[in-house]
Amino acid sequence: MLHVPVLLKEAIEILDPKPDEFFIDGTIGDAGHSIEILEKIGSGGKLLGIDWDKETIGRLRNEKFESFKNVILVNDSYANLPEIFREKNFKKADGLILDLGFSSTLLETSGRGFSFRNSSDGGEPLDMRYSEEIKLTAADVVNRFKEKDLAEIIFQYGEERFSRRIAKAIIEGRKRKPIKTTSDLVEIIGRAVPRNYEHHRIHPATRTFQALRIYVNQELKNLSKVLNNLDFILKTKGRLCVISFHSLEDRIVKQTFKELEKEKRIKILTKKPIRASEEEIKNNPRSRSAKLRAIEII
């Protein structure tokens, strides 16, 4: 599946990259936003692309950016940007983009159990780690955690109203056999929720899979960390665009921006989040839930 960058035009307009500037794509993925930024900053500019997935960085290095001397690719989490800056001796950047959406390539081809759709023929290993450096897998969580803790994770990070029923079913299921694959977990969730779950608008496993992925990779904690370290990353007048796809992320972005504005550290450029147009939603349905918020360092 082709990964189409969401809110591309809107993000580039706000970031306003100019020749010879230094920009960061903290979630480079398939490089949709980065390609557009590179066109604006030209050969005299510099782009730092970060991704936690080692295979993604390797693919970009060998396929898309092999001939680019002004692109630096780093296999790490964007949460570690201050440490990356110190290690690479970078000066502060003119702009940063964080597209928190999930790469279609990673979803479909990683083999790490990110998608419940890949649960046929036994499914994929229940891993869900972006990086091998993360010790805890999704299988560890569902097979080791207590029922109360599982319910809390599924409710907090998945906003799943049947979290207790699902947690109880997981405990009962793992007594019979370890839960090792996506198909194992999908089957358990299917038995736990009502037959008319969400009136069939979404797959019954959607929110539980989201919750496990967020918990395993500490996604919300990492987002908070980078947002509170912008002074180390962006220069005065430097701009940040964050594109989020669910309410948990957007809430953190919105609240942190408000706090930073009160402290007179930033200026909010988007009083209300920018949403995808009807045309973009028609061409790229995943953009329906996207929200773009942006700030400028003062």
MOLINHU-V738097 format. One record per backbone hydrogen bond with DSSP energy under -1.0 kcal/mol. NH is the residue of the N-H (numbers start at 1). CO is the residue of the C=O. Records with the same first field share a line. If there is no record, write none. Layout:
NH->CO / CO
//
This chain:
11->7
12->8
13->9
14->10
15->11
16->12
20->41
21->18
23->46
24->95
25->48
26->97
28->50
31->28
35->31
37->33
38->34
39->35
40->36
41->37
42->38
45->42
46->21
47->70
48->23
49->72
50->25
51->74
57->53
58->54
59->55
60->56
61->57
62->58
63->59
65->60
68->65
72->47
74->49
76->74
80->77
81->78
84->80
85->81
86->82
87->83
88->84
89->85
90->85
93->233
94->22
95->22
96->239
97->24
98->241
100->243
107->103
108->104
109->105
110->106
123->120
126->180
127->112 / 125
128->112
134->131
138->127
139->126
141->137
142->138
143->139
144->140
145->141
150->146
151->147
152->148
153->149
154->150
155->151
156->152
157->153
159->155
160->154
163->160
166->162
167->163
168->164
169->165
170->166
171->167
172->168
173->169
174->170
177->173
182->124
185->181
186->182
187->183
188->184
189->185
190->186
191->187
192->188
193->189
197->194
199->196
200->197
201->198
206->203
209->205
210->206
211->207
212->208
213->209
214->210
215->211
216->212
217->213
219->214
222->218
223->219
224->220
225->221
226->222
227->223
228->224
229->226
232->229
233->230
234->230
235->93
237->297
238->235
239->94
240->295
241->96
242->293
243->98
244->291
250->246
251->247
252->248
253->249
254->250
255->251
256->252
257->253
258->254
259->255
260->256
261->257
262->258
263->259
264->261
265->260
267->296
269->294
270->294
274->292
281->277
282->278
283->279
284->280
287->284
288->285
290->287
291->244
292->274
293->242
295->240
296->267
297->238
298->265
//
